[in-house]
Amino acid sequence: MRIHHDWKALPLDARGATVAMGNFDGVHLGHRSVIDAARAACDAALGVITFEPHPREFFAPDAPPFRLMNVESRANRLARLGVDHLYQLPFDAVLAGLAPEAFAREVLVEGLGVRHVTVGSDFCFGRKRSGDAQTLARLGREMGFGVTVAPLIGDGAVQYSSTAIRQALTEGRTRDAERMLGHWHRIDGEVLHGDKRGRDLGYPTANMAVEGLHLPALGIYAVLVDVLTGPDRGSYKGVASLGVRPMFGENRPNLEVHVFDFAADLYGQHLSVALVEYLRPEAKFDTLDALVAQMDRDSAQAREILATR
């Protein structure tokens, strides 16, 4: 998958795609239906138009983190879906200030040369969100590109949305989140140097930052781990702690992943960690021996849960 960071001066072979357009936070099943509709719309390269930063971050930079995915994780997921081009457009004052007609003409037609655009039925765009899916359909007829408006999807009374997935994760309902996502919720990123306490306790961990992301329930998880780079690339199983490490007085959340039966150095490598099942909340123990005993129980429980994965 090729990633483009602007709509101007694109090479010829990056133009003329059939595109799905939206924020795609989480790349859940609703998003996938929009992408599938774009793929089926015409015989052309498949593209996704999204925005960085997320418009919500641009307009409310001091709001609490809400994103389900960082940029790396979203790109990884879209590549797995067979997207040829990711147009990760810079959302700034210029883009935010474009009227719907100007956005369609300057970005979609003159910039990307799109053949077809697919959006969800709740899609809004243009200055002050003044354009909607029907506006886009009208502009497509006037400017010469096709438009498909994909219906929202859900399961019974639950509509698949990033908001519903955040709520499920906040409550530790990883399997409900997986049902709406169509995949396990993952945290992707680089392995950072930590304080190495886990190694001293017999549980070496790969430490990953979670800044800028919506935090699932803090606590212990059974996890699947994909090592994406380096000589040990592959898929593994493990147990992870997401939280503030109350035993040691820390207060900045991070993800600490213990990979089962693994001894290699992962510093600087990139991991994708799937939160499969929430085991328990964080806790503070009276002694290190009590902590290690609980870690033993957590690991045994995680191994049992992941045995068939």
VENMO-V381766 format. One record per residue. RES is the residue in one letter. PHI is phi in whole degrees, 0 to 359 (none if undefined). OMEGA is omega as a letter, one per 40 degrees, with the letter a starting at -180 (* if undefined). Layout:
# VENMO-V381766
RES	PHI	OMEGA
RES	PHI	OMEGA
This chain:
# VENMO-V381766
M	none	i
R	263	a
I	249	a
H	243	a
H	253	i
D	203	i
W	256	a
K	259	i
A	55	i
L	286	i
P	297	a
L	303	a
D	283	i
A	260	i
R	259	i
G	81	a
A	276	i
T	264	a
V	237	i
A	259	a
M	234	i
G	165	i
N	272	i
F	56	i
D	285	a
G	100	a
V	46	a
H	277	a
L	297	i
G	296	i
H	297	a
R	297	i
S	294	i
V	293	i
I	296	i
D	297	i
A	294	i
A	295	i
R	298	a
A	278	a
A	290	i
C	197	a
D	274	a
A	204	i
A	301	a
L	266	i
G	234	i
V	233	i
I	258	i
T	221	a
F	226	a
E	218	e
P	291	i
H	305	a
P	309	i
R	296	i
E	290	a
F	295	a
F	278	a
A	224	a
P	294	a
D	263	i
A	290	i
P	301	i
P	303	a
F	227	a
R	289	i
L	280	a
M	224	i
N	276	a
V	300	a
E	297	a
S	294	i
R	297	i
A	297	i
N	300	a
R	292	i
L	295	i
A	297	i
R	296	a
L	274	i
G	85	i
V	289	a
D	274	a
H	227	i
L	252	i
Y	265	a
Q	265	a
L	283	i
P	289	i
F	269	a
D	226	a
A	299	i
V	294	a
L	294	a
A	296	a
G	271	a
L	285	i
A	294	a
P	307	a
E	297	i
A	292	i
F	299	a
A	298	a
R	287	a
E	282	a
V	270	a
L	284	a
V	272	a
E	288	a
G	278	a
L	266	a
G	59	a
V	296	i
R	269	a
H	208	i
V	233	i
T	241	i
V	224	i
G	284	a
S	293	i
D	262	a
F	290	i
C	229	a
F	204	i
G	85	a
R	309	a
K	56	i
R	54	a
S	278	i
G	251	i
D	233	a
A	298	i
Q	289	i
T	300	a
L	297	i
A	298	i
R	295	a
L	295	i
G	298	i
R	297	a
E	285	a
M	253	i
G	95	i
F	236	a
G	283	i
V	223	i
T	241	i
V	253	a
A	274	i
P	290	i
L	289	a
I	235	a
G	193	a
D	230	a
G	67	a
A	274	a
V	260	i
Q	272	a
Y	291	a
S	206	i
S	298	i
T	297	i
A	296	i
I	291	i
R	302	a
Q	297	i
A	299	a
L	292	i
T	301	a
E	268	i
G	75	a
R	268	a
T	295	a
R	287	i
D	294	i
A	298	i
E	298	i
R	297	i
M	279	i
L	285	a
G	83	i
H	198	i
W	294	i
H	293	a
R	237	i
I	244	a
D	248	i
G	165	a
E	274	i
V	281	a
L	254	i
H	287	i
G	243	a
D	272	i
K	64	i
R	295	a
G	302	i
R	298	a
D	294	a
L	268	a
G	89	i
Y	229	i
P	300	a
T	232	i
A	263	a
N	261	a
M	227	i
A	281	i
V	233	i
E	302	i
G	85	a
L	251	i
H	296	a
L	270	i
P	297	i
A	308	i
L	287	a
G	153	a
I	252	a
Y	229	i
A	281	a
V	226	i
L	253	a
V	238	i
D	257	i
V	274	a
L	269	a
T	225	i
G	87	a
P	289	a
D	255	i
R	306	a
G	159	a
S	248	a
Y	222	i
K	240	a
G	188	i
V	227	a
A	222	i
S	247	i
L	249	a
G	166	a
V	250	i
R	54	a
P	299	a
M	297	a
F	243	i
G	73	i
E	283	i
N	223	i
R	258	a
P	297	i
N	209	i
L	247	i
E	245	a
V	246	i
H	259	a
V	269	a
F	295	i
D	54	a
F	220	a
A	236	a
A	284	i
D	276	a
L	251	a
Y	303	i
G	85	i
Q	276	a
H	253	a
L	242	i
S	236	a
V	248	i
A	268	i
L	275	a
V	273	a
E	211	i
Y	279	a
L	266	a
R	191	i
P	288	i
E	297	i
A	210	i
K	252	a
F	253	a
D	289	a
T	221	i
L	294	i
D	298	i
A	294	i
L	297	a
V	295	i
A	299	i
Q	290	i
M	297	i
D	298	i
R	293	i
D	298	a
S	296	i
A	296	i
Q	295	i
A	297	i
R	301	a
E	295	a
I	296	a
L	271	a
A	303	a
T	259	a
R	269	*
